[in-house]
């Protein structure tokens, strides 16, 4: 009888597999995601600090719970040293953040430090955003510094005429704010709580919005164009798996429940963004065809992005600009005629825009029309 063949790890392609996860042969070290993020030759006189953005959703809450368990185990060994410190950040995207909710997490996981900011404080933490928004909005947009930061942000957001553009820009502003605070706190990296389902929908929506060139930095582990490490420890887990775990393991006092899937039936085309549509598609079809959804993220993982510091970067989203093809952001360039045909208004920019941000800019309307 022939001996059983020894399988090789399907992720690293080098080491002999030690276990099988969802019919995939893997090496145990690959499964331990946080081991992958351990810095080599880290200074002993400085504790590594990681920022964890917390949205109170299932994924980010579960990530905090799992990492808290890991650090508690390290402390219980009596070594007196943790592998890293966690700073938990909650950003209030819609109005003021919920401080009482954060207090519940602080009470449940007291090992970590916490902070909470509304999105409009991006004007305080990101020194460049005022000039970027003013130039991006064009001469029709006037940023009035006498107004409150919340009013300034609302005026800019509502100058975008479509739900897709508003959601797109909201995501960019959120990333800029999180990165700015991470740098202020001298963090070594950011731990995003995105599940495999979330990464798949993000990848698909990025391609649909013309941001395919930057998909690797939005989905894959590694140094980001912002100069700080982006890590996605939950990248191998589906949303419904995290929901099951959260219902069993997380403290009930936190009130973490799986939010209802976005219903596209109750949304008009005007109010539905590409993110809403693809998130609904991935969550409904992901449970039926998990392998297909997982392959979306794995395929992007195989791409080799150019160095994050190579070439020019978009002034708004911070991603490197692809100048190899049609780009409506480059006036007078290969795609310049396309940009002029689609937008006859005189709104030149001296700074560089990527294709995705230039497309969203086409949806800008004068503030009067946006509020009408």
BALOBA-1460 file (C-alpha; in Angstrom, 3 decimals):
// residues 372
<rec num="1" residu="x" x="0.000" y="0.000" z="0.000"/>
<rec num="2" residu="x" x="1.466" y="3.303" z="-1.065"/>
<rec num="3" residu="x" x="2.154" y="5.806" z="1.705"/>
<rec num="4" residu="x" x="0.049" y="8.914" z="1.981"/>
<rec num="5" residu="x" x="1.622" y="11.834" z="0.132"/>
<rec num="6" residu="x" x="2.789" y="14.763" z="2.245"/>
<rec num="7" residu="x" x="0.982" y="17.984" z="1.373"/>
<rec num="8" residu="x" x="2.642" y="21.381" z="1.133"/>
<rec num="9" residu="x" x="1.140" y="24.470" z="2.735"/>
<rec num="10" residu="x" x="-1.161" y="26.145" z="0.209"/>
<rec num="11" residu="x" x="-0.260" y="29.623" z="1.494"/>
<rec num="12" residu="x" x="3.526" y="29.682" z="1.834"/>
<rec num="13" residu="x" x="4.093" y="26.952" z="-0.832"/>
<rec num="14" residu="x" x="7.231" y="25.816" z="1.037"/>
<rec num="15" residu="x" x="6.577" y="24.210" z="4.421"/>
<rec num="16" residu="x" x="4.897" y="20.868" z="4.980"/>
<rec num="17" residu="x" x="1.250" y="21.310" z="5.980"/>
<rec num="18" residu="x" x="0.368" y="20.398" z="9.552"/>
<rec num="19" residu="x" x="-3.414" y="20.805" z="9.477"/>
<rec num="20" residu="x" x="-6.374" y="21.166" z="7.165"/>
<rec num="21" residu="x" x="-8.675" y="24.187" z="7.374"/>
<rec num="22" residu="x" x="-11.711" y="24.228" z="5.070"/>
<rec num="23" residu="x" x="-10.124" y="21.557" z="2.874"/>
<rec num="24" residu="x" x="-6.955" y="23.679" z="2.560"/>
<rec num="25" residu="x" x="-3.657" y="22.206" z="3.767"/>
<rec num="26" residu="x" x="-1.885" y="24.791" z="5.917"/>
<rec num="27" residu="x" x="1.157" y="25.115" z="8.135"/>
<rec num="28" residu="x" x="0.318" y="26.017" z="11.745"/>
<rec num="29" residu="x" x="2.376" y="29.219" z="11.644"/>
<rec num="30" residu="x" x="0.287" y="30.508" z="8.747"/>
<rec num="31" residu="x" x="-2.860" y="30.099" z="10.820"/>
<rec num="32" residu="x" x="-1.367" y="32.225" z="13.599"/>
<rec num="33" residu="x" x="-1.891" y="35.557" z="11.912"/>
<rec num="34" residu="x" x="-0.460" y="37.727" z="14.683"/>
<rec num="35" residu="x" x="2.794" y="35.755" z="14.585"/>
<rec num="36" residu="x" x="3.204" y="37.048" z="11.059"/>
<rec num="37" residu="x" x="3.138" y="40.621" z="12.337"/>
<rec num="38" residu="x" x="5.822" y="40.100" z="14.990"/>
<rec num="39" residu="x" x="8.684" y="42.521" z="14.215"/>
<rec num="40" residu="x" x="12.148" y="41.082" z="13.760"/>
<rec num="41" residu="x" x="14.843" y="42.407" z="16.121"/>
<rec num="42" residu="x" x="12.353" y="44.692" z="17.867"/>
<rec num="43" residu="x" x="13.973" y="47.057" z="20.415"/>
<rec num="44" residu="x" x="13.572" y="45.795" z="23.972"/>
<rec num="45" residu="x" x="13.313" y="49.294" z="25.422"/>
<rec num="46" residu="x" x="10.173" y="50.107" z="23.464"/>
<rec num="47" residu="x" x="6.807" y="48.359" z="23.530"/>
<rec num="48" residu="x" x="5.219" y="47.910" z="20.127"/>
<rec num="49" residu="x" x="1.878" y="49.721" z="19.786"/>
<rec num="50" residu="x" x="-0.909" y="48.844" z="17.341"/>
<rec num="51" residu="x" x="-4.052" y="50.834" z="16.581"/>
<rec num="52" residu="x" x="-7.362" y="48.971" z="16.308"/>
<rec num="53" residu="x" x="-10.271" y="50.936" z="14.768"/>
<rec num="54" residu="x" x="-13.480" y="49.837" z="16.520"/>
<rec num="55" residu="x" x="-16.847" y="50.319" z="14.815"/>
<rec num="56" residu="x" x="-18.812" y="48.275" z="17.416"/>
<rec num="57" residu="x" x="-19.589" y="45.803" z="14.650"/>
<rec num="58" residu="x" x="-19.116" y="42.053" z="14.812"/>
<rec num="59" residu="x" x="-15.750" y="41.933" z="13.053"/>
<rec num="60" residu="x" x="-13.818" y="44.659" z="14.881"/>
<rec num="61" residu="x" x="-15.364" y="43.685" z="18.240"/>
<rec num="62" residu="x" x="-14.391" y="40.047" z="17.725"/>
<rec num="63" residu="x" x="-10.855" y="41.025" z="16.762"/>
<rec num="64" residu="x" x="-10.501" y="43.058" z="19.955"/>
<rec num="65" residu="x" x="-11.845" y="40.145" z="22.010"/>
<rec num="66" residu="x" x="-9.437" y="37.624" z="20.453"/>
<rec num="67" residu="x" x="-6.382" y="39.853" z="20.846"/>
<rec num="68" residu="x" x="-7.366" y="40.633" z="24.424"/>
<rec num="69" residu="x" x="-7.446" y="36.880" z="25.164"/>
<rec num="70" residu="x" x="-4.013" y="36.493" z="23.612"/>
<rec num="71" residu="x" x="-2.510" y="39.287" z="25.711"/>
<rec num="72" residu="x" x="-4.165" y="37.966" z="28.875"/>
<rec num="73" residu="x" x="-2.519" y="34.592" z="28.262"/>
<rec num="74" residu="x" x="0.853" y="36.269" z="27.823"/>
<rec num="75" residu="x" x="0.446" y="38.170" z="31.088"/>
<rec num="76" residu="x" x="-0.636" y="35.022" z="32.933"/>
<rec num="77" residu="x" x="2.639" y="33.281" z="32.051"/>
<rec num="78" residu="x" x="4.411" y="35.600" z="34.474"/>
<rec num="79" residu="x" x="6.851" y="37.038" z="31.941"/>
<rec num="80" residu="x" x="5.602" y="40.532" z="32.709"/>
<rec num="81" residu="x" x="5.778" y="41.626" z="29.079"/>
<rec num="82" residu="x" x="3.225" y="41.686" z="26.305"/>
<rec num="83" residu="x" x="4.069" y="41.305" z="22.637"/>
<rec num="84" residu="x" x="2.342" y="44.595" z="21.854"/>
<rec num="85" residu="x" x="0.009" y="47.246" z="23.230"/>
<rec num="86" residu="x" x="-3.354" y="48.016" z="21.650"/>
<rec num="87" residu="x" x="-4.911" y="51.446" z="21.333"/>
<rec num="88" residu="x" x="-8.598" y="51.219" z="20.456"/>
<rec num="89" residu="x" x="-10.014" y="54.054" z="18.357"/>
<rec num="90" residu="x" x="-13.687" y="54.670" z="17.666"/>
<rec num="91" residu="x" x="-14.631" y="57.213" z="15.007"/>
<rec num="92" residu="x" x="-18.125" y="58.653" z="14.995"/>
<rec num="93" residu="x" x="-18.900" y="58.748" z="11.282"/>
<rec num="94" residu="x" x="-22.465" y="60.047" z="11.659"/>
<rec num="95" residu="x" x="-22.459" y="62.891" z="14.165"/>
<rec num="96" residu="x" x="-21.107" y="62.535" z="17.697"/>
<rec num="97" residu="x" x="-19.682" y="59.142" z="18.738"/>
<rec num="98" residu="x" x="-21.407" y="57.005" z="21.353"/>
<rec num="99" residu="x" x="-19.248" y="57.434" z="24.466"/>
<rec num="100" residu="x" x="-21.423" y="55.172" z="26.629"/>
<rec num="101" residu="x" x="-20.921" y="52.309" z="24.200"/>
<rec num="102" residu="x" x="-17.162" y="52.755" z="24.323"/>
<rec num="103" residu="x" x="-17.270" y="52.691" z="28.135"/>
<rec num="104" residu="x" x="-18.725" y="49.175" z="27.940"/>
<rec num="105" residu="x" x="-15.752" y="48.010" z="25.864"/>
<rec num="106" residu="x" x="-13.329" y="49.803" z="28.169"/>
<rec num="107" residu="x" x="-14.847" y="47.986" z="31.138"/>
<rec num="108" residu="x" x="-14.797" y="44.593" z="29.389"/>
<rec num="109" residu="x" x="-11.218" y="44.956" z="28.081"/>
<rec num="110" residu="x" x="-9.306" y="47.184" z="30.534"/>
<rec num="111" residu="x" x="-5.831" y="46.198" z="29.302"/>
<rec num="112" residu="x" x="-5.924" y="48.695" z="26.461"/>
<rec num="113" residu="x" x="-6.067" y="52.448" z="25.955"/>
<rec num="114" residu="x" x="-9.051" y="54.032" z="24.226"/>
<rec num="115" residu="x" x="-9.938" y="57.209" z="22.378"/>
<rec num="116" residu="x" x="-12.962" y="58.452" z="20.481"/>
<rec num="117" residu="x" x="-13.289" y="61.176" z="17.866"/>
<rec num="118" residu="x" x="-15.986" y="62.343" z="15.453"/>
<rec num="119" residu="x" x="-15.115" y="62.297" z="11.762"/>
<rec num="120" residu="x" x="-15.181" y="66.085" z="11.490"/>
<rec num="121" residu="x" x="-12.081" y="66.293" z="13.714"/>
<rec num="122" residu="x" x="-10.132" y="65.340" z="10.619"/>
<rec num="123" residu="x" x="-9.646" y="69.108" z="10.242"/>
<rec num="124" residu="x" x="-7.684" y="69.039" z="13.512"/>
<rec num="125" residu="x" x="-5.656" y="65.865" z="13.049"/>
<rec num="126" residu="x" x="-4.940" y="66.054" z="9.298"/>
<rec num="127" residu="x" x="-3.148" y="69.319" z="8.585"/>
<rec num="128" residu="x" x="-3.388" y="68.969" z="4.798"/>
<rec num="129" residu="x" x="-7.092" y="68.136" z="4.481"/>
<rec num="130" residu="x" x="-8.344" y="71.756" z="4.375"/>
<rec num="131" residu="x" x="-6.283" y="72.604" z="1.291"/>
<rec num="132" residu="x" x="-7.055" y="69.234" z="-0.310"/>
<rec num="133" residu="x" x="-10.825" y="69.648" z="0.068"/>
<rec num="134" residu="x" x="-10.743" y="73.244" z="-1.170"/>
<rec num="135" residu="x" x="-8.837" y="72.305" z="-4.315"/>
<rec num="136" residu="x" x="-10.840" y="69.125" z="-4.892"/>
<rec num="137" residu="x" x="-14.130" y="71.016" z="-4.614"/>
<rec num="138" residu="x" x="-13.089" y="73.578" z="-7.214"/>
<rec num="139" residu="x" x="-14.007" y="77.279" z="-7.341"/>
<rec num="140" residu="x" x="-17.698" y="76.522" z="-6.775"/>
<rec num="141" residu="x" x="-16.919" y="75.081" z="-3.345"/>
<rec num="142" residu="x" x="-16.046" y="77.549" z="-0.583"/>
<rec num="143" residu="x" x="-14.679" y="76.214" z="2.684"/>
<rec num="144" residu="x" x="-15.737" y="78.740" z="5.326"/>
<rec num="145" residu="x" x="-13.410" y="78.465" z="8.367"/>
<rec num="146" residu="x" x="-15.880" y="80.472" z="10.484"/>
<rec num="147" residu="x" x="-18.297" y="77.535" z="10.437"/>
<rec num="148" residu="x" x="-17.955" y="74.570" z="12.764"/>
<rec num="149" residu="x" x="-15.937" y="71.597" z="11.565"/>
<rec num="150" residu="x" x="-19.136" y="69.535" z="11.409"/>
<rec num="151" residu="x" x="-20.780" y="72.117" z="9.137"/>
<rec num="152" residu="x" x="-17.707" y="72.330" z="6.918"/>
<rec num="153" residu="x" x="-17.629" y="68.562" z="6.501"/>
<rec num="154" residu="x" x="-21.373" y="68.372" z="5.801"/>
<rec num="155" residu="x" x="-21.163" y="71.080" z="3.124"/>
<rec num="156" residu="x" x="-18.367" y="69.213" z="1.378"/>
<rec num="157" residu="x" x="-20.103" y="65.828" z="1.602"/>
<rec num="158" residu="x" x="-23.423" y="67.129" z="0.288"/>
<rec num="159" residu="x" x="-21.702" y="68.765" z="-2.657"/>
<rec num="160" residu="x" x="-21.315" y="65.196" z="-3.968"/>
<rec num="161" residu="x" x="-24.500" y="64.371" z="-5.833"/>
<rec num="162" residu="x" x="-24.482" y="60.556" z="-5.665"/>
<rec num="163" residu="x" x="-24.557" y="58.063" z="-2.801"/>
<rec num="164" residu="x" x="-21.622" y="56.181" z="-4.326"/>
<rec num="165" residu="x" x="-19.394" y="59.261" z="-4.380"/>
<rec num="166" residu="x" x="-20.343" y="60.269" z="-0.840"/>
<rec num="167" residu="x" x="-19.660" y="56.771" z="0.491"/>
<rec num="168" residu="x" x="-16.410" y="56.659" z="-1.458"/>
<rec num="169" residu="x" x="-15.150" y="59.960" z="-0.062"/>
<rec num="170" residu="x" x="-16.365" y="59.099" z="3.455"/>
<rec num="171" residu="x" x="-14.180" y="55.990" z="3.372"/>
<rec num="172" residu="x" x="-11.171" y="58.017" z="2.258"/>
<rec num="173" residu="x" x="-11.672" y="60.623" z="4.989"/>
<rec num="174" residu="x" x="-12.056" y="57.873" z="7.588"/>
<rec num="175" residu="x" x="-8.797" y="56.244" z="6.496"/>
<rec num="176" residu="x" x="-6.978" y="59.591" z="6.551"/>
<rec num="177" residu="x" x="-8.215" y="60.301" z="10.081"/>
<rec num="178" residu="x" x="-7.286" y="56.848" z="11.403"/>
<rec num="179" residu="x" x="-3.818" y="57.082" z="9.839"/>
<rec num="180" residu="x" x="-3.271" y="60.592" z="11.223"/>
<rec num="181" residu="x" x="-4.179" y="59.518" z="14.764"/>
<rec num="182" residu="x" x="-2.059" y="56.358" z="14.484"/>
<rec num="183" residu="x" x="0.951" y="58.493" z="13.594"/>
<rec num="184" residu="x" x="0.228" y="60.953" z="16.408"/>
<rec num="185" residu="x" x="0.212" y="58.041" z="18.859"/>
<rec num="186" residu="x" x="3.427" y="56.648" z="17.346"/>
<rec num="187" residu="x" x="1.769" y="53.352" z="16.424"/>
<rec num="188" residu="x" x="3.674" y="50.730" z="14.441"/>
<rec num="189" residu="x" x="0.642" y="49.559" z="12.492"/>
<rec num="190" residu="x" x="-3.128" y="49.485" z="12.155"/>
<rec num="191" residu="x" x="-5.168" y="46.322" z="12.746"/>
<rec num="192" residu="x" x="-8.281" y="46.532" z="10.584"/>
<rec num="193" residu="x" x="-11.128" y="44.208" z="11.572"/>
<rec num="194" residu="x" x="-12.191" y="43.412" z="8.012"/>
<rec num="195" residu="x" x="-13.419" y="39.855" z="7.455"/>
<rec num="196" residu="x" x="-12.927" y="37.902" z="4.236"/>
<rec num="197" residu="x" x="-16.459" y="38.932" z="3.249"/>
<rec num="198" residu="x" x="-15.703" y="42.603" z="3.818"/>
<rec num="199" residu="x" x="-12.410" y="42.436" z="1.922"/>
<rec num="200" residu="x" x="-14.133" y="40.710" z="-1.010"/>
<rec num="201" residu="x" x="-16.854" y="43.371" z="-1.251"/>
<rec num="202" residu="x" x="-14.238" y="46.111" z="-0.863"/>
<rec num="203" residu="x" x="-12.152" y="44.644" z="-3.684"/>
<rec num="204" residu="x" x="-15.150" y="44.368" z="-6.015"/>
<rec num="205" residu="x" x="-16.394" y="47.880" z="-5.244"/>
<rec num="206" residu="x" x="-12.904" y="49.332" z="-5.728"/>
<rec num="207" residu="x" x="-12.736" y="47.837" z="-9.204"/>
<rec num="208" residu="x" x="-16.239" y="49.094" z="-10.019"/>
<rec num="209" residu="x" x="-15.310" y="52.626" z="-8.905"/>
<rec num="210" residu="x" x="-12.100" y="52.725" z="-10.915"/>
<rec num="211" residu="x" x="-9.833" y="52.038" z="-7.940"/>
<rec num="212" residu="x" x="-8.599" y="48.634" z="-9.055"/>
<rec num="213" residu="x" x="-5.013" y="49.873" z="-9.196"/>
<rec num="214" residu="x" x="-5.036" y="50.447" z="-5.419"/>
<rec num="215" residu="x" x="-6.885" y="47.234" z="-4.472"/>
<rec num="216" residu="x" x="-3.746" y="45.529" z="-3.162"/>
<rec num="217" residu="x" x="-3.160" y="48.220" z="-0.537"/>
<rec num="218" residu="x" x="-6.809" y="48.148" z="0.568"/>
<rec num="219" residu="x" x="-6.981" y="44.366" z="0.924"/>
<rec num="220" residu="x" x="-3.488" y="42.959" z="1.551"/>
<rec num="221" residu="x" x="-1.198" y="43.015" z="4.580"/>
<rec num="222" residu="x" x="1.850" y="45.221" z="4.254"/>
<rec num="223" residu="x" x="3.191" y="48.738" z="4.341"/>
<rec num="224" residu="x" x="0.629" y="51.200" z="3.002"/>
<rec num="225" residu="x" x="1.273" y="54.258" z="0.828"/>
<rec num="226" residu="x" x="0.616" y="56.289" z="3.998"/>
<rec num="227" residu="x" x="3.883" y="54.963" z="5.423"/>
<rec num="228" residu="x" x="2.292" y="52.797" z="8.111"/>
<rec num="229" residu="x" x="1.607" y="49.056" z="8.235"/>
<rec num="230" residu="x" x="-1.934" y="47.879" z="7.370"/>
<rec num="231" residu="x" x="-2.835" y="44.427" z="8.719"/>
<rec num="232" residu="x" x="-6.033" y="42.387" z="8.359"/>
<rec num="233" residu="x" x="-5.862" y="39.524" z="10.922"/>
<rec num="234" residu="x" x="-9.416" y="38.311" z="10.171"/>
<rec num="235" residu="x" x="-8.849" y="38.038" z="6.432"/>
<rec num="236" residu="x" x="-9.423" y="34.249" z="6.412"/>
<rec num="237" residu="x" x="-12.739" y="34.327" z="8.279"/>
<rec num="238" residu="x" x="-16.172" y="34.929" z="6.806"/>
<rec num="239" residu="x" x="-18.666" y="37.341" z="8.320"/>
<rec num="240" residu="x" x="-21.139" y="34.607" z="9.273"/>
<rec num="241" residu="x" x="-18.360" y="32.679" z="11.053"/>
<rec num="242" residu="x" x="-17.442" y="35.739" z="13.094"/>
<rec num="243" residu="x" x="-21.112" y="36.300" z="13.920"/>
<rec num="244" residu="x" x="-21.391" y="32.759" z="15.266"/>
<rec num="245" residu="x" x="-18.254" y="33.174" z="17.369"/>
<rec num="246" residu="x" x="-19.373" y="36.573" z="18.681"/>
<rec num="247" residu="x" x="-22.743" y="35.206" z="19.777"/>
<rec num="248" residu="x" x="-20.983" y="32.561" z="21.875"/>
<rec num="249" residu="x" x="-17.818" y="34.251" z="23.148"/>
<rec num="250" residu="x" x="-18.309" y="37.999" z="23.475"/>
<rec num="251" residu="x" x="-19.753" y="39.479" z="26.695"/>
<rec num="252" residu="x" x="-23.490" y="40.016" z="26.319"/>
<rec num="253" residu="x" x="-23.149" y="43.429" z="27.977"/>
<rec num="254" residu="x" x="-21.437" y="44.764" z="24.851"/>
<rec num="255" residu="x" x="-24.582" y="44.282" z="22.804"/>
<rec num="256" residu="x" x="-22.628" y="43.218" z="19.733"/>
<rec num="257" residu="x" x="-25.069" y="41.757" z="17.262"/>
<rec num="258" residu="x" x="-24.780" y="41.061" z="13.591"/>
<rec num="259" residu="x" x="-26.314" y="44.011" z="11.799"/>
<rec num="260" residu="x" x="-29.052" y="43.264" z="9.338"/>
<rec num="261" residu="x" x="-27.911" y="42.822" z="5.807"/>
<rec num="262" residu="x" x="-28.365" y="45.959" z="3.742"/>
<rec num="263" residu="x" x="-31.643" y="45.634" z="1.898"/>
<rec num="264" residu="x" x="-31.431" y="46.720" z="-1.699"/>
<rec num="265" residu="x" x="-35.166" y="46.275" z="-2.206"/>
<rec num="266" residu="x" x="-35.990" y="49.251" z="0.006"/>
<rec num="267" residu="x" x="-33.429" y="51.559" z="-1.561"/>
<rec num="268" residu="x" x="-33.943" y="53.644" z="-4.662"/>
<rec num="269" residu="x" x="-31.168" y="53.828" z="-7.226"/>
<rec num="270" residu="x" x="-30.477" y="57.360" z="-6.018"/>
<rec num="271" residu="x" x="-29.792" y="56.255" z="-2.441"/>
<rec num="272" residu="x" x="-27.911" y="53.023" z="-3.172"/>
<rec num="273" residu="x" x="-24.137" y="53.105" z="-3.385"/>
<rec num="274" residu="x" x="-21.937" y="50.565" z="-5.103"/>
<rec num="275" residu="x" x="-20.677" y="49.552" z="-1.645"/>
<rec num="276" residu="x" x="-24.243" y="48.809" z="-0.471"/>
<rec num="277" residu="x" x="-24.969" y="46.729" z="-3.542"/>
<rec num="278" residu="x" x="-21.792" y="44.653" z="-3.471"/>
<rec num="279" residu="x" x="-21.840" y="44.223" z="0.301"/>
<rec num="280" residu="x" x="-25.355" y="42.800" z="0.005"/>
<rec num="281" residu="x" x="-24.265" y="40.531" z="-2.839"/>
<rec num="282" residu="x" x="-21.199" y="39.181" z="-1.027"/>
<rec num="283" residu="x" x="-23.031" y="38.566" z="2.259"/>
<rec num="284" residu="x" x="-25.966" y="36.787" z="0.620"/>
<rec num="285" residu="x" x="-23.933" y="34.752" z="-1.849"/>
<rec num="286" residu="x" x="-20.920" y="34.219" z="0.400"/>
<rec num="287" residu="x" x="-22.701" y="31.661" z="2.566"/>
<rec num="288" residu="x" x="-23.726" y="29.717" z="-0.540"/>
<rec num="289" residu="x" x="-20.372" y="29.929" z="-2.320"/>
<rec num="290" residu="x" x="-17.697" y="30.681" z="0.315"/>
<rec num="291" residu="x" x="-14.901" y="29.345" z="-1.860"/>
<rec num="292" residu="x" x="-15.607" y="31.857" z="-4.617"/>
<rec num="293" residu="x" x="-15.606" y="34.791" z="-2.193"/>
<rec num="294" residu="x" x="-12.381" y="33.586" z="-0.579"/>
<rec num="295" residu="x" x="-10.754" y="33.322" z="-3.997"/>
<rec num="296" residu="x" x="-11.405" y="37.018" z="-4.641"/>
<rec num="297" residu="x" x="-9.156" y="38.008" z="-1.743"/>
<rec num="298" residu="x" x="-6.582" y="35.288" z="-2.444"/>
<rec num="299" residu="x" x="-6.312" y="36.355" z="-6.069"/>
<rec num="300" residu="x" x="-5.593" y="39.963" z="-5.116"/>
<rec num="301" residu="x" x="-3.097" y="38.670" z="-2.549"/>
<rec num="302" residu="x" x="-1.096" y="37.177" z="-5.417"/>
<rec num="303" residu="x" x="-0.712" y="40.533" z="-7.157"/>
<rec num="304" residu="x" x="2.618" y="42.284" z="-6.792"/>
<rec num="305" residu="x" x="1.974" y="45.978" z="-6.129"/>
<rec num="306" residu="x" x="4.659" y="48.515" z="-6.983"/>
<rec num="307" residu="x" x="6.543" y="50.001" z="-4.025"/>
<rec num="308" residu="x" x="4.260" y="52.237" z="-1.975"/>
<rec num="309" residu="x" x="6.739" y="55.107" z="-2.258"/>
<rec num="310" residu="x" x="7.163" y="54.849" z="-6.030"/>
<rec num="311" residu="x" x="5.825" y="57.540" z="-8.358"/>
<rec num="312" residu="x" x="3.292" y="60.268" z="-7.687"/>
<rec num="313" residu="x" x="0.410" y="59.859" z="-5.246"/>
<rec num="314" residu="x" x="-3.182" y="61.016" z="-5.256"/>
<rec num="315" residu="x" x="-3.566" y="64.130" z="-3.127"/>
<rec num="316" residu="x" x="-6.913" y="62.900" z="-1.728"/>
<rec num="317" residu="x" x="-6.742" y="59.124" z="-1.147"/>
<rec num="318" residu="x" x="-2.942" y="58.918" z="-0.901"/>
<rec num="319" residu="x" x="-2.665" y="55.986" z="-3.313"/>
<rec num="320" residu="x" x="-0.023" y="55.819" z="-6.065"/>
<rec num="321" residu="x" x="-1.342" y="56.973" z="-9.419"/>
<rec num="322" residu="x" x="-1.404" y="54.636" z="-12.402"/>
<rec num="323" residu="x" x="-0.174" y="56.661" z="-15.376"/>
<rec num="324" residu="x" x="-0.008" y="53.703" z="-17.717"/>
<rec num="325" residu="x" x="-3.443" y="54.147" z="-19.281"/>
<rec num="326" residu="x" x="-6.457" y="56.409" z="-19.623"/>
<rec num="327" residu="x" x="-6.600" y="58.685" z="-16.592"/>
<rec num="328" residu="x" x="-9.179" y="61.481" z="-16.437"/>
<rec num="329" residu="x" x="-7.213" y="63.074" z="-13.618"/>
<rec num="330" residu="x" x="-4.443" y="64.132" z="-15.983"/>
<rec num="331" residu="x" x="-5.590" y="67.136" z="-17.971"/>
<rec num="332" residu="x" x="-3.956" y="67.134" z="-21.360"/>
<rec num="333" residu="x" x="-2.727" y="63.582" z="-20.877"/>
<rec num="334" residu="x" x="-3.909" y="60.365" z="-22.568"/>
<rec num="335" residu="x" x="-7.250" y="60.596" z="-20.781"/>
<rec num="336" residu="x" x="-7.523" y="64.359" z="-20.752"/>
<rec num="337" residu="x" x="-10.115" y="64.528" z="-23.513"/>
<rec num="338" residu="x" x="-12.278" y="62.007" z="-21.658"/>
<rec num="339" residu="x" x="-12.221" y="64.203" z="-18.548"/>
<rec num="340" residu="x" x="-13.090" y="67.382" z="-20.461"/>
<rec num="341" residu="x" x="-15.937" y="65.705" z="-22.331"/>
<rec num="342" residu="x" x="-17.490" y="64.402" z="-19.139"/>
<rec num="343" residu="x" x="-17.029" y="67.646" z="-17.187"/>
<rec num="344" residu="x" x="-17.065" y="70.871" z="-19.172"/>
<rec num="345" residu="x" x="-16.707" y="73.059" z="-16.052"/>
<rec num="346" residu="x" x="-13.364" y="74.760" z="-15.503"/>
<rec num="347" residu="x" x="-12.057" y="73.035" z="-12.383"/>
<rec num="348" residu="x" x="-8.350" y="72.444" z="-12.964"/>
<rec num="349" residu="x" x="-6.188" y="70.923" z="-10.232"/>
<rec num="350" residu="x" x="-2.501" y="71.516" z="-9.777"/>
<rec num="351" residu="x" x="-2.232" y="68.436" z="-7.562"/>
<rec num="352" residu="x" x="-2.442" y="64.831" z="-8.772"/>
<rec num="353" residu="x" x="-5.624" y="62.771" z="-8.584"/>
<rec num="354" residu="x" x="-5.983" y="59.050" z="-9.137"/>
<rec num="355" residu="x" x="-8.596" y="57.725" z="-11.555"/>
<rec num="356" residu="x" x="-11.057" y="56.814" z="-8.789"/>
<rec num="357" residu="x" x="-10.949" y="60.217" z="-7.078"/>
<rec num="358" residu="x" x="-11.238" y="61.971" z="-10.434"/>
<rec num="359" residu="x" x="-14.376" y="59.969" z="-11.213"/>
<rec num="360" residu="x" x="-15.930" y="60.889" z="-7.872"/>
<rec num="361" residu="x" x="-15.065" y="64.531" z="-8.543"/>
<rec num="362" residu="x" x="-17.306" y="64.448" z="-11.599"/>
<rec num="363" residu="x" x="-20.285" y="64.148" z="-9.215"/>
<rec num="364" residu="x" x="-19.550" y="67.454" z="-7.496"/>
<rec num="365" residu="x" x="-22.327" y="70.021" z="-7.753"/>
<rec num="366" residu="x" x="-22.549" y="73.578" z="-6.419"/>
<rec num="367" residu="x" x="-23.605" y="73.675" z="-2.743"/>
<rec num="368" residu="x" x="-26.948" y="75.284" z="-3.640"/>
<rec num="369" residu="x" x="-27.888" y="72.376" z="-5.874"/>
<rec num="370" residu="x" x="-26.736" y="69.859" z="-3.286"/>
<rec num="371" residu="x" x="-28.961" y="71.323" z="-0.578"/>
<rec num="372" residu="x" x="-31.959" y="71.968" z="-2.761"/>
